[in-house]
Amino acid sequence: MEDAHVGWIAAIIIGGLAGWLAEKLMESNMGVIMNIILGIVGAIVASWLLGILHIALPFNAWINYLITGFIGACILIFVGRLIRR
């Protein structure tokens, strides 16, 4: 998300929200810190994947960050579950 123009505090808040939403959807039980990490790292992962697929989200930077963070956090939770098996 190199062009997102989202500051550090906003990244933490939006990342936490994205991680929390992914936690609820994936029926996982994580803490606040892990939700923030999942949301931020998830945004990086999903942004990279969407870039490879040449998909650009049409919303403003904050909404794009939330959507990519949510998608990426869901992917990370899914991969984490596969590894734990």
Backbone as a ProteinNet text record, in pm:
[ID]
protein_1_A
[PRIMARY]
MEDAHVGWIAAIIIGGLAGWLAEKLMESNMGVIMNIILGIVGAIVASWLLGILHIALPFNAWINYLITGFIGACILIFVGRLIRR
[TERTIARY]
84.4	0	88.8	180.9	274.5	208.9	95.3	28.9	-93	-108	-229.2	-235.3	-120.6	-117.2	-194.4	-177.6	-239.7	-129.2	-146.2	-44.8	-37.4	63.1	85	-32.2	-84.4	-195.6	-318.8	-345.2	-459.4	-439.4	-315.6	-286.7	-314.2	-279.5	-304.7	-454.6	-526.9	-671.7	-742.9	-713.5	-779	-735.8	-607.4	-558.5	-625.9	-643.6	-713.5	-857.3	-924.1	-1062.6	-1070	-980.3	-978	-949.4	-853.8	-822.8	-938.7	-1007.7	-1122.6	-1235	-1262.4	-1366.7	-1332.2	-1204.4	-1160.9	-1172	-1138.3	-1149.2	-1293.4	-1388.4	-1529.7	-1578.1	-1539.9	-1583	-1524.3	-1396.7	-1327.6	-1347.5	-1425	-1452.9	-1323.2	-1235.6	-1107.2	-1109	-1015.5	-1010.4	-870.8	-856.4	-727.9	-742.2	-631.9	-634	-625.1	-629.4	-625.3	-495.2	-382.2	-252.4	-243.7	-290	-285.9	-379.8	-493.2	-583.9	-516	-445.6	-374.6	-268.2	-190.7	-85.2	-145.1	-251.5	-317	-369.8	-429.9	-484	-376.4	-265.4	-157.9	-83	-42.7	28	-66.4	-191.5	-290.7	-308.6	-304.7	-315.5	-197.1	-79.9	39	26.2	-15	-29.1	-136.3	-252.3	-362.1	-330.4	-263.2	-224.4	-129.8	-36.9	57	-17.8	-109.5	-186	-274.4	-341.1	-425.3	-341.4	-220.5	-129.9	-88.3	-61.4	-25.2	-141.5	-263	-382.2	-430.8	-361.1	-395.6	-536.5	-569.9	-699.4	-676	-744.6	-734.8	-871.5	-871.8	-997.3	-1029.6	-1156.4	-1192.6	-1223.6	-1202.2	-1241.5	-1127.2	-1152	-1043.7	-943.8	-830.8	-720.3	-762	-840.4	-877.5	-965.7	-1062.6	-1151.7	-1074.2	-986.8	-902.2	-817.1	-758.9	-675.5	-757.4	-879.4	-967.5	-1003.1	-1038.2	-1077	-958.9	-843.8	-727.2	-679.4	-688.3	-651.4	-742	-870.3	-967.6	-941	-925	-899.3	-769.1	-665.6	-536.1	-538	-607.9	-617.2	-690.8	-795.7	-866.5	-773.6	-695	-598.3	-496.5	-444.1	-345.1	-402.4	-525.7	-589.3	-607.2	-649.8	-668.8	-537.3	-430.9	-299.8	-249.3	-269.4	-229.7	-298.7	-424.2	-497.2	-443.7	-407	-349.9	-216.8	-136.8	-4.9	-18.5	-113.4	-131.4	-181.7	-237.9	-291.7	-184.7
-117.7	0	124	129.1	240.1	373	371.3	495.7	525.6	456.3	468.2	597.9	656.5	779.9	767.8	657.1	634.2	641.3	726.7	742.2	620.9	621.1	507.6	485.3	591	576.3	523.7	578.3	532.1	386.7	349.9	212	116.5	156.6	72.4	58.1	167.7	163.8	84.2	114.5	44.8	-101.4	-126.7	-264.7	-344.2	-282	-349.1	-381.1	-287.2	-309.9	-420.6	-418.2	-522.1	-658.6	-664.8	-790.6	-840.7	-748.7	-786.9	-842.4	-775.8	-824.3	-962.4	-981.9	-1112.7	-1218.1	-1179.9	-1270.8	-1317.5	-1226.2	-1260.5	-1348.7	-1316.6	-1394.4	-1534.9	-1545.1	-1674	-1751.4	-1696.4	-1757.7	-1799.9	-1703.4	-1722.4	-1646.4	-1676.2	-1607.4	-1548.5	-1422	-1353.7	-1235	-1179.5	-1060.8	-934.3	-820.9	-691.5	-673	-705.8	-688.9	-776.6	-901.6	-991.5	-943.6	-885.3	-829.2	-715.9	-630.2	-518.7	-572.5	-669.6	-728.2	-796.1	-873.6	-940.6	-839.8	-731.6	-630.3	-560.5	-523.9	-451.8	-544.2	-661.4	-756.5	-807.6	-827.2	-869.8	-768.5	-640.4	-536.3	-542.2	-569.9	-582	-703.5	-816.9	-940.3	-924.7	-875.8	-861.6	-755.7	-648.9	-546.8	-605.1	-687.6	-753.4	-848.3	-929.5	-1022.7	-950.2	-843.9	-766.8	-699.4	-657	-598.2	-698.3	-821.3	-926.9	-954.3	-950.9	-976.4	-852.5	-741	-613.1	-566.8	-581.6	-537.3	-412.9	-306.3	-181.1	-151.3	-125.4	-91.9	55.4	86.8	223.2	319.7	278.9	361.7	451.4	531.6	614.9	527.7	585.8	509.7	436.2	498.3	435.9	313.3	323.7	209.7	98.4	134.2	34	-39.7	33.2	-27.9	-122.3	-82.6	-168.5	-295.5	-282.1	-398	-491.8	-437	-522.7	-584.3	-508.7	-563.8	-678.7	-664.6	-769.7	-894.2	-876.1	-989.6	-1059.6	-980.7	-1038	-1107.2	-1050.2	-1113	-1246.5	-1253	-1380	-1483.5	-1440.5	-1531.1	-1580.6	-1489.5	-1528.4	-1623.4	-1600.9	-1691.7	-1829.5	-1831.4	-1958.1	-2034.1	-1964.6	-2028.5	-2076.1	-1995.3	-2035.7	-2162.9	-2176.9	-2299.3	-2419.1	-2398.8	-2507.7	-2553.9	-2460.3	-2494.7	-2569.7	-2530.8	-2594.6	-2737.5	-2777.3	-2914	-3014.1
0	0	0	-92.3	-96.2	-131.3	-197.2	-234.6	-146.7	-36.3	44.4	123.6	159	237	367.4	434	563	667.2	768.2	871.7	963.3	1051.5	1141.2	1235.9	1293.2	1388.1	1315	1198.1	1119.5	1076.3	1041.2	1001.7	1117.9	1239.1	1355.8	1380.4	1371.5	1395.3	1286.4	1161.2	1049.9	1046.6	1072.3	1076.7	1186.9	1302.9	1412.5	1377.5	1312.8	1270	1165.8	1068	964.4	1026.1	1118.3	1185.9	1269.3	1337.2	1418.8	1332.5	1218.7	1127.4	1073	1037	987.2	1096.9	1219.8	1333.9	1351	1339.6	1355.5	1241.2	1117.7	1001.7	1005.2	1040.1	1038.7	1169.5	1261.7	1391.3	1460.4	1473.2	1538.1	1670.4	1756.7	1884.6	1902.3	1869	1876.9	1971	2011.2	2094.8	2011.7	2077.9	2010.4	1932.8	1995.4	1928.8	1805	1815.3	1699.7	1589.5	1625.5	1524.8	1449.2	1519.9	1455.3	1361.3	1409.2	1325.6	1203.3	1222.6	1109.4	1008.7	1055.3	964.6	885.3	950.3	881.4	785.9	834.3	747.6	638.3	674.7	576.3	464.8	498	395	300	353.2	268.7	176.1	232.2	154.3	46.3	84.1	-12.4	-117.3	-78.2	-175	-279	-232.8	-324	-418.2	-362.9	-445.7	-546.2	-502.1	-594.3	-702.1	-666.4	-765.3	-871.3	-828.5	-924.1	-1019.7	-966	-1047.6	-1122.6	-1106.4	-1170.7	-1133.8	-1007.6	-956.4	-871.3	-905	-829.1	-768	-638.5	-571.4	-596.2	-622.5	-662.9	-548.3	-425.2	-311.5	-266.8	-162.6	-110.2	-34.2	4.1	62.8	189.8	274.6	401.7	380.3	291.4	262.8	193.5	100	34.2	136.1	230	333.7	420.1	454	534.1	457.5	331.4	250.2	229.6	191.8	170.9	302.2	411.2	541.6	581.6	556.6	587.7	503.8	373.7	284.4	323	343.1	378.9	514	611.8	744.1	735	654.6	634.7	571.7	474.2	410.5	513	594.9	694.8	799.8	842.6	937.9	874.7	748.6	678.1	664.2	624	610.4	745.6	850.2	984.2	1028.7	994.8	1029.8	951.6	825.3	746.5	804.4	849.4	903.6	1035.9	1119.4	1249.7	1242.2	1130.1	1117.4	1113.5
[MASK]
+++++++++++++++++++++++++++++++++++++++++++++++++++++++++++++++++++++++++++++++++++++

